[in-house]
Amino acid sequence: MSLYLAAFGFGLVSTSVLAIAAVGFTMQFGISNMINLAYGEVMIAAAYASYGLNNAGINIWVSLLGGAVFGSVSSYLINRVLYAPFQKKGTALIGMVIISLAASLMIANVLLPIVGYYSVSYRQNVGPTFHAGSIALTGVQLAIMGLAIVLMLVIHSLLKLTRLGKAMRATSANPTLARNCGIPTRRVIDTAWLITGALCGVAGTVAGMNSDTFAVASGAGFLISIIAAAVLGGAGNPYGAMIGALLIGEVTEISAAAFSPEYKEVAAFAILVLVMVLRPQGLLAKRGTLAAAG
């Protein structure tokens, strides 16, 4: 039993990392109708950007800001330069999926000659270990959980309380109507990709902080869990992504305790398949778009 309680504690940290990533991923889909399969590779590229700063002697938490900026700018450029022109031409959704897959492969193959195949790790002080029964978490892990809570509250406030959030919801619901009502939808979409890209960059860095090591190949593993969380909660719904992240994060860690750590990605993929078969609209089906956040 103590092993499963410890796994539950680790699951809370995995949930935190996954929630940051999944909310960014599902918001991109909600506002752009874009399944961005390059998301995992942008995460890893941002993690390496943070690693470069950290390896130069900069504190990991300051380096995290560099990763967020890298993820934000990269996501904006990928959407504006690559995705948006194809969408403007009326490219079908399956075509956009293939384009995003190509973007993912290009990022990975550009990154490999620069950083190499080998795994790396951050220089960080994990701090003291805090115990609550069988649950033991380091100071860094608790900080990651706190950061995730803060970011979720920020996203909630953005969507509920700001004019930008209302414009994002309107653009998600009906971009043509929103444009006719005077909302600068192009600017709103650009801003959304900057925000979600920052979440992507933060997620990549904290994932690296929570892992012993990471490598370019880690991006594909991250993406499976992210998609599973987004689909489980209801694609396009940030609140659903938070719930999906909690379920996926806990199930993967408990399955690792029950069987083997190698089964973590298998568990996430199995959940994704089951959801697609049994409830493809997700848990929050009636609120399955970014517009429903209001």
C-alpha positions as CSV (number, residue, x, y, z in Angstrom):
1,M,0.0,0.0,0.0
2,S,2.9,2.4,0.8
3,L,4.2,1.9,-2.7
4,Y,0.9,3.0,-4.2
5,L,0.7,6.0,-1.9
6,A,4.1,7.0,-3.0
7,A,3.0,6.6,-6.6
8,F,0.0,8.8,-5.9
9,G,2.4,11.5,-4.7
10,F,4.5,11.2,-7.8
11,G,1.3,11.3,-9.8
12,L,0.5,14.7,-8.4
13,V,3.7,16.0,-9.8
14,S,3.2,14.3,-13.2
15,T,-0.3,15.8,-13.2
16,S,1.1,19.3,-12.7
17,V,3.5,18.9,-15.6
18,L,0.9,17.4,-17.8
19,A,-1.8,20.0,-16.9
20,I,0.5,22.9,-18.0
21,A,1.2,21.1,-21.3
22,A,-2.3,19.8,-22.0
23,V,-4.0,23.2,-21.4
24,G,-1.7,24.9,-23.9
25,F,-2.3,22.1,-26.4
26,T,-6.0,22.1,-26.1
27,M,-6.3,25.9,-26.3
28,Q,-4.4,25.8,-29.6
29,F,-6.9,23.4,-30.9
30,G,-9.8,25.3,-29.4
31,I,-8.9,28.6,-31.1
32,S,-7.3,27.4,-34.3
33,N,-8.9,24.0,-34.9
34,M,-5.4,22.8,-35.2
35,I,-4.1,19.4,-33.9
36,N,-0.5,20.5,-33.4
37,L,1.6,17.3,-33.4
38,A,4.7,19.5,-33.2
39,Y,3.8,20.4,-29.7
40,G,6.0,17.8,-28.0
41,E,9.0,18.7,-30.0
42,V,8.6,22.4,-29.2
43,M,8.4,21.3,-25.6
44,I,11.8,19.5,-25.9
45,A,13.3,22.4,-27.9
46,A,12.3,24.8,-25.1
47,A,13.7,22.4,-22.5
48,Y,17.0,22.5,-24.3
49,A,16.8,26.3,-24.5
50,S,16.5,26.3,-20.7
51,Y,19.3,23.7,-20.5
52,G,21.6,26.0,-22.5
53,L,21.0,28.9,-20.1
54,N,21.2,26.6,-17.0
55,N,24.5,25.0,-18.3
56,A,25.9,28.5,-18.6
57,G,25.4,29.0,-14.9
58,I,22.0,30.6,-14.8
59,N,19.6,29.4,-12.1
60,I,17.1,26.9,-13.3
61,W,14.1,29.0,-12.4
62,V,15.4,31.9,-14.4
63,S,16.3,29.5,-17.2
64,L,12.6,28.4,-17.1
65,L,11.6,31.9,-18.2
66,G,14.0,31.6,-21.2
67,G,12.3,28.3,-22.1
68,A,8.9,30.0,-21.9
69,V,10.0,32.8,-24.2
70,F,11.5,30.2,-26.6
71,G,8.3,28.2,-26.6
72,S,6.2,31.3,-27.1
73,V,8.1,32.7,-30.0
74,S,8.6,29.3,-31.7
75,S,4.9,28.4,-31.5
76,Y,3.9,31.8,-32.8
77,L,6.2,31.5,-35.8
78,I,5.2,27.9,-36.5
79,N,1.5,28.9,-36.6
80,R,2.0,32.2,-38.5
81,V,4.6,30.9,-41.1
82,L,3.5,27.3,-41.5
83,Y,0.0,26.5,-40.3
84,A,-2.0,29.7,-41.0
85,P,-1.2,30.0,-44.7
86,F,-2.4,26.4,-45.3
87,Q,-5.5,27.0,-43.2
88,K,-6.2,30.1,-45.2
89,K,-6.1,28.0,-48.4
90,G,-8.8,25.7,-46.9
91,T,-6.5,22.7,-46.3
92,A,-8.5,19.9,-44.7
93,L,-8.0,18.9,-41.1
94,I,-6.2,15.6,-42.0
95,G,-3.9,17.7,-44.2
96,M,-3.1,20.0,-41.3
97,V,-2.3,17.0,-39.1
98,I,0.2,15.7,-41.7
99,I,1.7,19.2,-41.9
100,S,2.1,19.4,-38.2
101,L,3.7,15.9,-38.2
102,A,6.1,17.1,-40.8
103,A,6.9,20.2,-38.6
104,S,7.5,17.8,-35.6
105,L,10.0,15.8,-37.7
106,M,11.7,18.9,-39.0
107,I,12.2,20.3,-35.4
108,A,13.6,17.0,-34.2
109,N,16.0,16.7,-37.1
110,V,17.2,20.2,-36.7
111,L,17.6,19.8,-33.0
112,L,19.5,16.5,-33.2
113,P,22.8,17.8,-34.8
114,I,22.8,20.7,-32.3
115,V,22.2,18.8,-29.0
116,G,23.1,15.2,-30.0
117,Y,21.4,11.9,-29.2
118,Y,22.5,11.8,-25.6
119,S,20.4,12.6,-22.6
120,V,21.1,15.6,-20.4
121,S,19.9,16.9,-17.1
122,Y,19.6,20.3,-15.4
123,R,21.9,21.6,-12.7
124,Q,19.5,22.2,-9.9
125,N,19.2,22.0,-6.2
126,V,16.2,19.8,-5.5
127,G,15.9,21.1,-2.0
128,P,14.8,19.1,1.1
129,T,12.5,16.1,0.9
130,F,9.1,16.5,2.6
131,H,7.2,13.5,3.9
132,A,3.5,12.9,4.4
133,G,3.2,9.3,5.4
134,S,4.5,7.2,2.4
135,I,4.5,10.2,0.1
136,A,7.9,11.9,-0.3
137,L,8.3,14.9,-2.5
138,T,11.3,17.2,-3.0
139,G,11.2,21.0,-2.8
140,V,11.5,21.2,-6.6
141,Q,8.5,18.9,-7.1
142,L,6.4,20.9,-4.6
143,A,7.4,24.1,-6.5
144,I,6.4,22.5,-9.8
145,M,3.0,21.7,-8.3
146,G,2.6,25.3,-7.0
147,L,3.6,26.7,-10.4
148,A,1.0,24.6,-12.1
149,I,-1.7,25.8,-9.7
150,V,-0.7,29.4,-10.3
151,L,-0.7,29.0,-14.1
152,M,-4.1,27.2,-14.0
153,L,-5.5,30.1,-12.0
154,V,-4.0,32.6,-14.5
155,I,-5.6,30.8,-17.4
156,H,-8.9,30.7,-15.6
157,S,-8.7,34.4,-14.9
158,L,-7.7,35.2,-18.5
159,L,-10.6,33.3,-20.0
160,K,-13.2,34.5,-17.5
161,L,-12.3,38.0,-16.5
162,T,-10.4,39.7,-19.4
163,R,-11.5,41.2,-22.7
164,L,-8.8,39.1,-24.4
165,G,-10.3,36.0,-22.9
166,K,-13.8,36.9,-24.2
167,A,-12.3,37.6,-27.6
168,M,-10.6,34.2,-27.6
169,R,-13.9,32.5,-26.7
170,A,-15.8,34.4,-29.4
171,T,-13.1,33.6,-32.0
172,S,-13.2,29.9,-31.0
173,A,-17.0,29.7,-31.2
174,N,-17.4,31.4,-34.6
175,P,-14.4,33.3,-36.1
176,T,-16.4,34.7,-39.0
177,L,-19.0,36.2,-36.7
178,A,-16.4,37.4,-34.3
179,R,-14.6,39.2,-37.1
180,N,-17.8,40.8,-38.3
181,C,-18.4,42.0,-34.8
182,G,-15.1,43.9,-34.9
183,I,-12.9,41.5,-33.0
184,P,-9.4,41.4,-34.6
185,T,-9.4,37.6,-34.8
186,R,-5.9,37.4,-36.5
187,R,-4.4,39.3,-33.6
188,V,-6.4,37.3,-31.0
189,I,-5.1,34.0,-32.6
190,D,-1.5,35.2,-32.6
191,T,-1.8,36.2,-29.0
192,A,-3.3,32.8,-28.1
193,W,-0.4,31.1,-29.8
194,L,2.1,33.2,-27.9
195,I,0.4,32.3,-24.6
196,T,0.0,28.6,-25.3
197,G,3.6,28.5,-26.6
198,A,4.8,29.9,-23.3
199,L,2.8,27.2,-21.5
200,C,4.5,24.7,-23.8
201,G,7.9,26.0,-23.0
202,V,7.3,26.0,-19.3
203,A,5.9,22.4,-19.5
204,G,9.0,21.3,-21.3
205,T,11.3,22.8,-18.7
206,V,9.5,21.5,-15.7
207,A,9.2,18.0,-17.3
208,G,13.0,18.1,-17.6
209,M,13.3,19.3,-14.0
210,N,11.1,16.4,-12.8
211,S,13.0,13.8,-14.8
212,D,16.5,12.6,-14.1
213,T,17.3,13.1,-17.8
214,F,15.7,14.1,-21.1
215,A,16.6,13.8,-24.8
216,V,15.2,14.8,-28.2
217,A,13.3,11.5,-28.3
218,S,11.4,12.4,-25.1
219,G,9.0,14.7,-27.2
220,A,7.0,11.8,-28.6
221,G,6.4,10.3,-25.2
222,F,5.2,13.6,-23.9
223,L,2.9,14.1,-26.8
224,I,1.0,10.8,-26.2
225,S,0.2,11.8,-22.6
226,I,-0.8,15.3,-23.7
227,I,-3.2,14.2,-26.4
228,A,-4.6,11.6,-24.0
229,A,-5.3,14.2,-21.4
230,A,-6.8,16.7,-23.9
231,V,-9.0,14.1,-25.5
232,L,-10.1,12.6,-22.2
233,G,-11.3,16.0,-21.0
234,G,-12.8,17.1,-24.2
235,A,-10.7,18.5,-27.1
236,G,-10.5,22.3,-27.0
237,N,-11.7,22.6,-23.4
238,P,-9.0,23.8,-21.0
239,Y,-10.9,22.8,-17.9
240,G,-11.4,19.3,-19.4
241,A,-7.6,19.2,-20.0
242,M,-7.0,19.9,-16.3
243,I,-9.2,17.0,-15.3
244,G,-7.7,14.7,-18.0
245,A,-4.2,15.6,-16.8
246,L,-5.2,14.6,-13.2
247,L,-6.5,11.2,-14.4
248,I,-3.7,10.5,-16.8
249,G,-1.0,11.6,-14.4
250,E,-2.3,9.4,-11.6
251,V,-3.0,6.3,-13.7
252,T,0.4,6.4,-15.4
253,E,2.3,6.6,-12.1
254,I,0.2,4.0,-10.4
255,S,0.5,1.6,-13.3
256,A,4.3,2.1,-13.1
257,A,4.1,1.1,-9.4
258,A,1.9,-1.9,-10.2
259,F,3.8,-3.2,-13.2
260,S,6.9,-1.3,-14.5
261,P,7.9,2.3,-15.3
262,E,8.1,1.2,-19.0
263,Y,4.3,0.8,-19.0
264,K,3.6,4.5,-18.2
265,E,3.3,5.5,-21.9
266,V,1.3,2.3,-22.6
267,A,-1.2,3.2,-19.9
268,A,-1.6,6.7,-21.4
269,F,-2.1,5.3,-24.9
270,A,-4.6,2.7,-23.6
271,I,-6.6,5.4,-22.0
272,L,-6.6,7.4,-25.2
273,V,-7.8,4.4,-27.2
274,L,-10.6,3.6,-24.7
275,V,-11.8,7.2,-24.7
276,M,-11.8,7.3,-28.5
277,V,-13.9,4.1,-28.6
278,L,-16.3,4.7,-25.6
279,R,-16.6,8.5,-25.4
280,P,-14.8,10.2,-28.2
281,Q,-16.3,13.6,-27.3
282,G,-14.5,13.5,-23.9
283,L,-15.7,13.8,-20.3
284,L,-16.9,17.3,-20.7
285,A,-18.6,16.7,-23.9
286,K,-21.2,19.5,-23.5
287,R,-18.5,22.0,-23.0
288,G,-16.0,20.7,-25.5
289,T,-14.6,24.0,-26.9
290,L,-12.6,26.9,-25.8
291,A,-15.8,29.0,-26.1
292,A,-17.4,26.9,-23.4
293,A,-14.9,28.2,-20.9
294,G,-17.2,31.1,-20.3
